[in-house]
């Protein structure tokens, strides 16, 4: 019994290592990333642009105007507005659509009786009304550049086995506040390094739900969108690859959109992604390992990809076990003994190396972005409590709800356009409990002279305290 808890703590910590070292592997791939621009299109195929909307009154006009400016022959462009709204957004859409129709645009609004299946349900319903060879999808807060279709569709035309092409998602409101700087950096890590690294090493990349173009034939071949999936984009990506369809990521094609402007919205967004990725892992990992279209390396990387959010419950459980060891005055885990400490320290540097490289790859000043890199590290640790509980609820719930992230129509310079009030957040219970637990652990570590664990406990204390601070700070939007 004396060794049971230390051994459990060590083994669970060991499960974090592959994800840490995978960051170095993806960075190696990202540095080798090379994708050409494709040849100009002569015979333009029919493209359907699908715009899933739910109560997006502040940003829907901007989206429609951006889509209307896409460089593509009018007789080869079909725009479907998938409106599930139950507020004044529908009136705004009707007004904008009427104006665009009068200008000769082939645009239609599709409305359903209910929101069954949420975004995935809307996309599945739209397939019945889709006439394009390709489907471009943009969420409400994105503003595709005019040449988007010209730069993306060419790749699908050149390679008939590509199921989809994904562009990089940029940020309209990076400079709005410290939180948006931090979230932008987090998203950049995915697009500048993770997606580019997987593309360069021929691993499975994922469609990101917006800023991409899918081949209609491929969507139908895998059975369309599954309405029960929270992260329908990740689900679609892997089902296509399992069926033998390819994919491509274009790092140089950027589609800017809004990121959450506060920690509360970011936590909710991350909860949906965490639960959705876990749902995909449960549904797809068996098919991944049985697929004859994937190599062993692709299967291993896909496993790390689909289980990436499991690092958060692993982090939370290991810190709870560590404090429990201190309460029982048990011997510390081998994790804090050389050479294991070196092994884990290198693994722990994986994420920070990845995000630091993200800054450098974009020719940004590492010195200027360092505070946001530190904030990202703190929030990354601090989110472990909230995401663990969300994932537990997701596992136990039979019905998962798709919560949209609020958007506020904020431009590239961080200018506040919409006048919106945001109430102060409540004291988050999970982070509060974990903060108290880490403080107790630090006191016991000093009392029992088990000093090597202090640095780990301090990192978690900073993380949980940071999330509490930003969750309860009054958000000024207007």
N, C-alpha and C positions, 0 to 999 in steps of 0.2 A: 504493500500500500504506500510505503514511503517513496517509492520510485514511480508510482502510477501517474500522479499528477505532473511531476517534472517531465516524464516521458511523453505524456499526452500533449503537454505544452510544446515540447520540442518537435514532435511529429506534425502537429498542426502548423507550427511555424515553418516547417520544412515544405509544406504545400504551397507556401507563398513564393518560394525560391524560383520555380519555373517561370512565373509571371514576371518577376524582377529581371531575370536573365534574358527573357524574351524581348524585353525593351531594347537590350543591346543588339539582339539579332535583327529586330525591325529597323533600328537605326542604321545598321550595316546595309540593309537592303535599300533604305531610303536614299543613302548616299550614292547608290548605283542606279537610281531611278532614271530612266530615259524613255519617253514616249513621244513619237513624232506628231506633227500637226494634222496629218491626213491630207488627201487631195481635195481640191474644190469640187463641189457637187455640180454636175451638169443637169441631170434629170432628177428633179426634186421629187422625193416620195411624199405621200400623204402623211402628215404628222398630226396627232391629236394631243392637245395640251389639256391636261386635267388639273383643276384647281380645287382641292378639297377645302371647304370653308365651314367653320363653326363659330359663330358669334365673334367675328373679327372686324368690327365696325371701324376701328382706328386705322387699319392697314389695308383693307380690301380694295379701296380705290387705287392706292399706289400699286398694288399687285396687278390689277387689271390694266392699268395704263402701261406698265412695264411689258406685260405680255403682248399688248397691242403693238408695241414697237419692235417685236421680233422680226428679223430679216428673213422672210420666207414668203414664197408666192401665196397670195391670198386664196387662190383656188386649191392650194395644197395644205391649207392650215385650218384645223378645226379646234375650237376652244370650248371645253365643257366646264362650266362652273358647278361644282358639286356642293350645293348649298344645304347644309343641315341646320342652319341657324334658326333660333327662336326669339331673336331680338331685332332691333332696327337694321341690322346688317343686311337683311333680305331686301329692304327698301333701297338701300344704297346700291346693292348689286343690280337690282332691276333698273335703276336710273342709269348706272354706268353701262350696263349691257345694251340698253336701248340706244344710248349715244353711240356706242361702238358699232352696233348693227347699222345705224344710219350712215356710218363711214365705210360700210361694205365688208365688215368683218364677219366671218362665219362663227358666231358665238351663241351658245345655248346654256340655259340654266336647268339643272336637274335637281329636283327636290323629292325627298322620300317622306313617307308618313311617320317614320320613327328613325332613331339613330342606331338601329340594330347593327352591331359590328363596328360602330364608330367609323374611324377613317377607313379601315379595311373594308367595311361594309359598303361605304360610299364608292370606293374604288371598284369593288366587285360589281356593284349595280351599274356603274358607268361603262363596264365592258360591253353591255348590251347595246350601248349607243355609240360605241367607238368605231370609227371607220378608218383610222390611220394605220399605216404599217408600223409606226412607232408611237409610243406614248411618252410624252414629257410631263413630269409632275413637279409642281411647285407649291409649297405650303404658303400660307397667306402672308407671312412676313418677308418673303424673298422678292428680290428684284433682279430677274435674269438680265444679263447684258444683251443688247440687240443681236449680236453675232453668235449667241449661245447655240442655236440649232445648227448653224452652219459649221461650227467647230466640233460639235458632238456627233451629229448624225452621220457625218462622213465616215467615222470609224465603224459604225454599224453597217453602212453600205459596203465598206471594203471587206469586212469579215462577217459572213453570214452565220457563223457559229457564236457570235457575241449575243448574249441575252440582254445585257444592259451596259450602259456606259455612265459612270458617275463622275461629276465634276467636284471641285473643291468648294466647300461652303465658306464664304467670308463673313464679315461682320459689319453691319451698318452702324452699330453703336458701341464699338470697342472702347472708345474714349469717354463714355458717358460717366462712369465712376469706377472705383477700384474693383468692384465686383464684376462689372462687365469686362474689364481688362483681364481679370483672372479667368473668367469663363471662356473668353475668346482664346486665351492661351491654352486652356484645356482642350478646346475643340481643335485648335491648330495642331496640337500633339497628335490627334487622331488623323487629321488630313495630311499634314506635312510629313509625318513619320510613319504612322501605322499603316494607313492606306497605301502610301507610296512604297513602303517596305514590302508589303504583301504583294503589291503589283509587280515590283522588280524581281521578287523571288517566285513568281507564279503561284502564290498562295491564293486562297479564297478571299476576295474582297467583298464588302457588303454595299448594297444599295442603301442610301441614307434617307430615303423617304421623300427627298426634295432635291432639286438641282441635278436630276439625272434623266436619262431617256431609256426606256425599255422597249424591246422588240415585242410587239403584240403577239406574235406567234409563240414566243417563248413563255409569255405570261399564261396563255391559254394551254400550252403544252403541259405545264405543271399543275393545272387545275384552277388557275386564277388566284385571287386573294382569299386568305382564310380569315373570315370575320372574327373568329375567336382569339386571334393573335394580337397582343398589345403592340409588339414591334413587328408589324407586318412587313416592313422593309427588310429586316434581317432574315425573317422567315422566307420571304420570296427569293432573296439572294442565294441562300443555301439550297433551297429546293431546285433552283435553276442549275446550280453547279452539280448537284447530285444527279440530275438528269443529263448532264453532259454539256450544258450551255456554258460558254465562256463569259468573261466580263472584262472591263477595262476601266482604269482610273486615270483621269486627266487632272494632274495637279496644277497645270497652268491655266485651266479654265475655271474662273472663280464666279460663284453666284452669291452675292452678299445677302444676308438676312439679319434679323435681330436675335440677340442672345438675351436670356433673362436678366433683369436689372437688379434683382435682389436675391439673397440666399434662399428665402422661402420658396420662390418660384423655381429656383435652381434645384432645390431638394425635391420638389414635386416632379420635375422633369426627370431627374436622375432616378427617382423611385420607379417611374414608368419604364425607363430603359432597363433598370436592374431586374425588375419583375419580368419584363418582356424577354430579356436575354436568357433568363433562367427558364422561362417557358419554352423558348426555342431550343435550349440545350436539352431539355427533357424530351422534346418531340423529335429532334433532329440528329442527336449524336449517334444514335443507333444506325440511322440511315447513312450518316457520314462514314462510319467505320465499315459499313457493308458495301459502300459504293465502289464500283470498279473504275469510276472516272477520276478517282483521287489517289494520289501516291501516299505512301506512309508519312512523308514529311508534311504533306498538305493536311492529312488527317490529324496529326499531332498539333499543328498550328491552329487548325479549326477548333480543336478541343480547347486550347488555351483561349482562343477568341470567344467562343460561346460561353465559357465559364469565367470570363474575366471579372465579372462583378462578384464572384464568390470570394474574392480577396477581402471584401468588406466584412462579411461575417467571420472570416478567418481572423482578421485583425481584431475584431471585437472579442471573440472567444479567447484568443491567446492573451489579451490584456486582462480579461476577467480571471483566467487561470493563473496568471502571474500574480495578481493581487491575492487570490486565494492561497497560493503558495506562501506568500508573505504573511498572511493572517495565521496560517498553520505553522509558520516558521520552518518550512521545509527547505531542503537544499535547492538552490536555483537550477534552472534547466541548463543542459549542456550548451544551449544557445549562447550563453554568456561566457563560455570558456573557449580559449584558443585551441584548435584552429577554427572551430565552428563560428566564432564571432567574426572572423575575417570573411568566411564564406557568406554569412548573412549580411554583413556590412556592404559587400560588393553588390549583392542582390538588391539591397535597399537603395543603392545609388542608381538603379536602372531607370526608375521613373524620373528622377531629377535630371539625369543625363538626357533622357528623351526630350523633356520639355525645354531644357536649356538649348539643346540642338535645334529645336523648333524655332526659337528666337533667332539663332544664328542663320538658319536656312532662309529666313525671311529678311535678312540684312537689317534686323532691328538691333538696337543698342541693348546688350545684355545688362549693362549697368542700370539703364532706365527701367527695364522690365523686371529687375531683380526683386523689388518689393512684391510684385504680383506673382512671381514664381514662389516666393515664400508663403504668400497667402494661399496659393493653390496647394502647396504641400500641407499646410495646416488644415485647410478645408477637406482635403482628400482623406486625411486621418479622421477628422471630426465627423465626416458623413457616415462613418462605419456604423454608428448606432442606429441612425435613422434608416439607412438602407437595409440593415439586417432585419429590422422589424418589418419593413415594407416587404421584403422577400419572404419572410415567414408568413405574413398575411396573404401574400400572393399564392404561396403553396397550399394554404388551407382554404382559400376562397374558391368557390365554384364559378363565380362571375367576377371578372376583372373589369374595372372601369378605366376608360381612356380619358385622362384629364388633360385638356389642352393647356399650353403655357401662354399666359397673357402677353400680348404685344401692344406697344404703345406708340407706334409710328415715330421712331427716333431716327434721325438721319446720320450720315457718315461722320459728321463732326461731333456727334453726341448732343446735338441740339434738341431741346425738349419741344416737341411740336404739339402733342396732345396734353390738355390740362386734365389730369387725373389725380385723385387723392388715393393714398394707400395707408391703411391703418397700421399701427405698430403691431408687431408680431407677438405671439404669446411665448412665454418661457418654455422652451422645448424640453419635455420630461426626459427622453432618452439621453440627450447630451448632458443634462443636469445630473442625472444619476451617475453617468460614467465619469463626469468631472469629479464628483465627490469620491467615487471609487478610486480614481487615480491619486487623489490627494491622500486618501487613507493609505494607499500603497506606498507613496513616497515617505510618509511619516514612519511606516513600519520598516521600510528599507533602511532608513537612517538609524532607527532604534536598534534593529537587528544587525547593523553593519553589513548589509548586503548591497553595497554601493554600486556595483556594475549595472544594476537594473534601473538606477535613477534616471539615466539619460532617456531610456525608452519610455518610462512613465511620464517624464517631463514633456516629451514630444506629444504624447496622447493628451496630456493636460492642456497644452497649447491648442491642439486641434479641436477638442471638444469646447473649450472656452471661446475659441474664435467663432465657431458655428453658433454658439449661444449669443455672442455679442451681435453678430450680423443678423441673426434671426429676430432679435428683439429691438434692433435699431429702427427708429422711425424713418420710413422711406419717403424722401421728397422727390416727387415726379414732376410737379408743375411749379 
